[in-house]
């Protein structure tokens, strides 16, 4: 079908009539109007012409010589190629039945002969307009269908893209969920052992505490484990070996737990166990015993056996507790109590432990303030020559004049000072005060003889890298001649690192400072090591002196010590002399000096000065 959308276009019309005059008249008229006109006189020619070049409109006479117009029209309507061509019948037959048959055959209009050309033209134009409208509709439908198809493709593409995006989003959500799960696991678990960490353990502990409020009979236990001497493994074999050991410890601990119990790595070499729904403390004790037996077995790595123990603190949780931190605090206190009793032990918490811990914390807090507030004072105990009975020196002894508790002896606060590291500044203060006091007595002319000041150096002081520099500063500041200073050092301080100790001692000897081994017999008690160090004096511990009698076995030990020390050109001081019998025996053994309550207890500076002025003879 031709395109009728252009206004200047005139349709192609096929006229089928067996009357030549009709053909001529119609053709002439239509061509004058601008239509393209073809003419045929038989039905067969009409069918052939239509099939060869389909016209836009057919004017068909009903009466034909070979076949009637109805037959021709029906034939054309059966053919898909020609079925849409409009057919206008014209005939001299004017009966209604003829018109009905014409429309039944497929005609679109009917014109009666003789023609009224105005009618013919009007009907032709009407059909042509109708065909143009149909063509325009078809075009619009085609365009619409094309747009629909394009839009459909766009929608299909968009749907495909949306589906792809949805799939990608779903995958991202899944990955995000996996990441969240992984991050949550990382945040709540230990990276090395994959055990629950402190955060997760504390959350679970809080849930157990809440349960105690709802179920009065419900009890649980917390076990706090600290590996004894784990640092030795790290220092000797390296942190990688230490990590492998921690993993192995975690696996071994898991063996003894039920699925309802929680094992967590609390930090470093510390583990915690939450033991659920116990009957009493015996359940926790049995678990602690199993763990300690298990921990006594060796851990094997690369054909090497490692042995390690654990100290365990136990606390039973009940409705009296409100915060998980309090449970961990008490379990930690019990664990340190177990360590203090010799390690590889377990200890159940009791309230007295908490009280002692509070007292210790209070003591440490007061200690930190005491130096600033100048609450420390020095007492001086005279050291006596057993040959002359005269004072040859003093030992400076620290005391703490607490504003509320009064005078506190060293045994009650020195361990805390050692543990907190406060012994370093306190020890320097003691050294400076003692040196200054001796220099003051010298300047006052009270010292008729060569009197020395003995000052103790703690293990932590002795291990300080700037020890020599600090001593030099004090000597310089007090202007004391260093030959009058005697430093007393314990056996353990020099035996922990003999090479370093030898170097430090030699530097002190180079400064003419006297060096003495303090409390001999309480440490390594090995006479064989004495010759390795540049020492001047040896002070025998009071534990050897107290039971001293003529028939005592200690007499032979003391004789051996004194004899060896003399061979090494060392002088001997016996501390803890309390009786005349002890004094007599020590003199007979050749001991040079004595110190103890038989001569004088430790006294303050004023009384010590009075002793110097009296110049007593024992």
Buried (B, 14 or more C-beta within 10 A) or exposed (E): EBEBEEEEBBBBBBBBBBEEEBBEBBBEBBEEBEBBBBBBBBBEBBBEBBEEEBBBBBBBBBEBEEBBBBBBBEBBBEEEEBEBBBBBBBBEBEEEEBBEBBEEBBBBBBBBBEBEEEEBBEBBEBBBEBBBEBBEEBEEEEEEEEEEEEEEEEEEEEEEEEEEEEEEEEEEEEEEEEEEEEEEEEEBBBEEBEBBBBEBBBEBBBEBBEBBEEEEEBBBBBBBBBBBEBEEBBEEBEEEBBEBBBBBBBEBBEEBBEEEBBBBBBEEBBBBBBBBBBEEBEBBBEBBEBBBEBBEEEBEEEEEEBEBBBBBBBBBBBBEBEEBEBBBBBBBBBBBBBBEEEBBBBBBBEEEBBEEBEEBEEBBEBBBEBBEEEBBBBBBBBBBBBEEEBBBBBBBBBBBBBEEEEEBEBEEBBEBBBEEEBBBBBBBBBBBBBBBBBBBBBEEEBBEEEBBBBBBBBBBBBBBEEBBEBBBEBBEEBEBEBEBBBBBBBBEBBBEEEEEBBEBBEBBBEBEBBBBBBBBBBBBEEBEBBEBBEBBBBBBBBEBBBEBEEEEEBBEBBBEBBEBBBEEEBBBBBBBBBBEEBBEBBEEBBBBBBBBEBBBEBBEBEBBBEBBEEEBEB
